[in-house]
Amino acid sequence: LVAWALYFANKSRSGWKSRVGREVATWLSMPSIILGLHFESELGNYFEEAYAWHNRPGPLHTRSGFRMMEIHDLYFDFELPWWNEVNDNPTDKMPKTMAYLNSNFEGEDLEMRRTLIMRGLKA
């Protein structure tokens, strides 16, 4: 992504594309932005699974969609255990986020970001 951003910043004939390239390159050099990208990506895994569940037919429905009679299966078999596990041990469900957090931040900054992540997961 950094190479793409720098290419746009340096080779674009358009002023706004050049500015966007510089901004993206700057953002990707900031550890807090990279941490946020890891967090969003791994949290996205949860939402992809929930979306896929609604996209599949189930034992009580032959068509995909909102499967009302099976919603308890999604909630009790996937959603509730996932959220409990990520809150109890975020390293299991978000290994890249937590590894990046621990290797790129220290002291009060580390604790503040860890607290923000946990607050976000508990919300």
Sine and cosine of phi, psi and omega as CSV:
sin_phi,cos_phi,sin_psi,cos_psi,sin_omega,cos_omega
0.00,0.00,-0.61,0.79,0.00,-1.00
-0.90,0.44,-0.68,0.73,0.02,-1.00
-0.88,0.47,-0.67,0.74,0.05,-1.00
-0.88,0.48,-0.71,0.71,-0.03,-1.00
-0.90,0.44,-0.68,0.73,0.01,-1.00
-0.93,0.38,-0.58,0.82,0.07,-1.00
-0.87,0.49,-0.74,0.67,0.03,-1.00
-0.89,0.45,-0.65,0.76,-0.03,-1.00
-0.90,0.44,-0.61,0.79,-0.11,-0.99
-0.99,-0.13,-0.43,0.90,-0.12,-0.99
-0.95,-0.32,-0.22,0.98,-0.09,-1.00
-0.95,0.30,0.63,-0.77,0.10,-1.00
-1.00,0.04,-0.21,0.98,-0.02,-1.00
-1.00,-0.06,0.74,-0.67,-0.01,-1.00
-0.89,0.46,-0.66,0.75,-0.05,-1.00
-0.95,0.31,-0.57,0.82,0.04,-1.00
-0.92,0.39,-0.62,0.78,0.04,-1.00
-0.90,0.43,-0.68,0.74,0.02,-1.00
-0.90,0.44,-0.70,0.72,0.03,-1.00
-0.87,0.49,-0.67,0.75,0.04,-1.00
-0.86,0.50,-0.69,0.73,0.03,-1.00
-0.91,0.42,-0.67,0.75,-0.02,-1.00
-0.91,0.41,-0.69,0.72,0.01,-1.00
-0.90,0.44,-0.68,0.74,0.04,-1.00
-0.88,0.48,-0.64,0.77,0.04,-1.00
-0.91,0.42,-0.73,0.68,-0.01,-1.00
-0.87,0.50,-0.65,0.76,-0.04,-1.00
-0.96,0.29,-0.10,0.99,0.10,-1.00
-1.00,-0.10,-0.01,1.00,-0.03,-1.00
-0.99,-0.16,0.88,-0.48,-0.01,-1.00
-0.83,0.56,-0.56,0.83,-0.02,-1.00
-0.92,0.40,-0.58,0.82,0.04,-1.00
-0.94,0.35,-0.69,0.73,0.01,-1.00
-0.89,0.46,-0.65,0.76,0.06,-1.00
-0.87,0.50,-0.70,0.72,0.03,-1.00
-0.89,0.46,-0.61,0.79,0.03,-1.00
-0.91,0.41,-0.66,0.75,0.07,-1.00
-0.88,0.47,-0.72,0.70,-0.02,-1.00
-0.87,0.50,-0.75,0.66,-0.01,-1.00
-0.90,0.44,-0.63,0.78,-0.01,-1.00
-0.91,0.42,-0.73,0.69,-0.04,-1.00
-0.96,0.28,-0.54,0.84,0.11,-0.99
-0.93,0.38,-0.53,0.85,0.06,-1.00
-0.88,0.48,-0.47,0.88,0.05,-1.00
-0.86,0.50,-0.63,0.78,0.05,-1.00
-0.89,0.46,-0.75,0.66,-0.05,-1.00
-0.92,0.38,-0.53,0.84,0.06,-1.00
-0.89,0.45,-0.66,0.75,0.01,-1.00
-0.92,0.40,-0.68,0.73,0.03,-1.00
-0.90,0.44,-0.66,0.75,0.03,-1.00
-0.89,0.45,-0.70,0.71,0.00,-1.00
-0.89,0.46,-0.59,0.81,0.02,-1.00
-0.86,0.50,-0.69,0.72,0.01,-1.00
-0.94,0.33,-0.35,0.94,-0.02,-1.00
-1.00,0.05,-0.11,0.99,-0.05,-1.00
-0.95,-0.32,0.50,-0.87,0.18,-0.98
-0.97,0.26,0.37,-0.93,-0.01,-1.00
-0.83,-0.56,-0.07,-1.00,-0.05,-1.00
-0.90,0.43,-0.45,0.89,-0.02,-1.00
-0.98,-0.20,-0.09,1.00,0.00,-1.00
-0.70,-0.72,0.70,-0.71,0.00,-1.00
-1.00,0.04,-0.21,0.98,0.00,-1.00
-0.91,-0.42,0.43,-0.90,0.08,-1.00
-0.98,0.21,0.22,-0.97,0.00,-1.00
0.72,-0.69,-0.40,-0.92,-0.01,-1.00
-0.98,0.18,0.97,-0.25,-0.10,-0.99
-1.00,-0.08,0.99,0.16,-0.14,-0.99
-0.84,0.54,-0.65,0.76,-0.06,-1.00
-0.95,0.31,-0.21,0.98,-0.03,-1.00
-0.90,-0.44,0.09,1.00,-0.08,-1.00
-0.88,0.48,-0.51,0.86,0.04,-1.00
-0.90,0.44,-0.53,0.85,0.06,-1.00
-0.90,0.45,-0.71,0.70,0.03,-1.00
-0.88,0.48,-0.72,0.69,-0.07,-1.00
-0.92,0.39,-0.78,0.63,-0.10,-1.00
-0.99,0.12,-0.43,0.91,-0.03,-1.00
-1.00,-0.08,-0.37,0.93,-0.03,-1.00
-0.80,-0.60,-0.86,0.52,-0.15,-0.99
-0.89,0.45,-0.82,0.58,-0.03,-1.00
-0.87,0.49,-0.76,0.65,0.04,-1.00
-0.88,0.48,-0.60,0.80,-0.01,-1.00
-0.89,0.45,-0.76,0.65,-0.02,-1.00
-0.92,0.40,-0.61,0.79,0.05,-1.00
-0.89,0.45,-0.69,0.72,-0.04,-1.00
-0.93,0.37,-0.68,0.74,-0.02,-1.00
-0.92,0.39,-0.52,0.86,0.05,-1.00
-0.97,0.23,-0.56,0.83,0.02,-1.00
-0.97,0.26,-0.66,0.75,-0.03,-1.00
-0.56,-0.83,1.00,0.08,-0.07,-1.00
-0.89,0.45,-0.38,0.93,0.00,-1.00
-0.90,0.44,-0.51,0.86,0.00,-1.00
-0.94,0.34,-0.66,0.75,-0.06,-1.00
-1.00,-0.06,-0.36,0.93,-0.04,-1.00
-0.73,-0.68,0.88,0.48,-0.10,-1.00
-0.91,0.42,-0.63,0.78,-0.02,-1.00
-0.93,0.37,-0.66,0.75,0.01,-1.00
-0.88,0.48,-0.77,0.64,-0.07,-1.00
-0.93,0.36,-0.60,0.80,0.05,-1.00
-0.90,0.43,-0.69,0.72,0.02,-1.00
-0.90,0.43,-0.67,0.74,0.02,-1.00
-0.85,0.53,-0.77,0.64,-0.07,-1.00
-0.94,0.35,-0.46,0.89,-0.04,-1.00
-1.00,-0.06,-0.21,0.98,-0.07,-1.00
-0.88,-0.48,-0.07,1.00,0.00,-1.00
-0.73,-0.69,0.44,-0.90,0.02,-1.00
-0.52,-0.85,0.30,-0.95,0.07,-1.00
0.90,0.44,-0.66,-0.75,-0.04,-1.00
-0.90,0.44,-0.57,0.82,0.01,-1.00
-0.90,0.44,-0.67,0.74,0.05,-1.00
-0.88,0.47,-0.75,0.66,-0.03,-1.00
-0.90,0.43,-0.63,0.78,0.03,-1.00
-0.89,0.46,-0.72,0.70,-0.02,-1.00
-0.93,0.37,-0.62,0.79,0.06,-1.00
-0.89,0.46,-0.67,0.74,0.04,-1.00
-0.89,0.46,-0.68,0.74,0.01,-1.00
-0.90,0.44,-0.66,0.75,0.03,-1.00
-0.88,0.47,-0.72,0.69,-0.03,-1.00
-0.92,0.39,-0.60,0.80,0.07,-1.00
-0.89,0.45,-0.67,0.75,0.04,-1.00
-0.89,0.46,-0.63,0.78,0.01,-1.00
-0.95,0.31,-0.48,0.88,-0.02,-1.00
-1.00,0.05,-0.22,0.98,-0.05,-1.00
-0.91,0.41,0.00,0.00,0.00,0.00
